[in-house]
Amino acid sequence: MKKEEVIATEKQKEIVAEKEKVIVSEKEEVIVAEA
């Protein structure tokens, strides 16, 4: 892989991780709201 491709995949991973964090925090908020 080229350096650019590696950087692009790293950014994709970061974006996915951010989305997952948002989903997790939303789920936690729902659990807190139901408790």
Secondary structure as GFF3:
##gff-version 3
##sequence-region A 1 35
A	DSSP	alpha_helix	3	34	.	.	.	ID=ss1
###
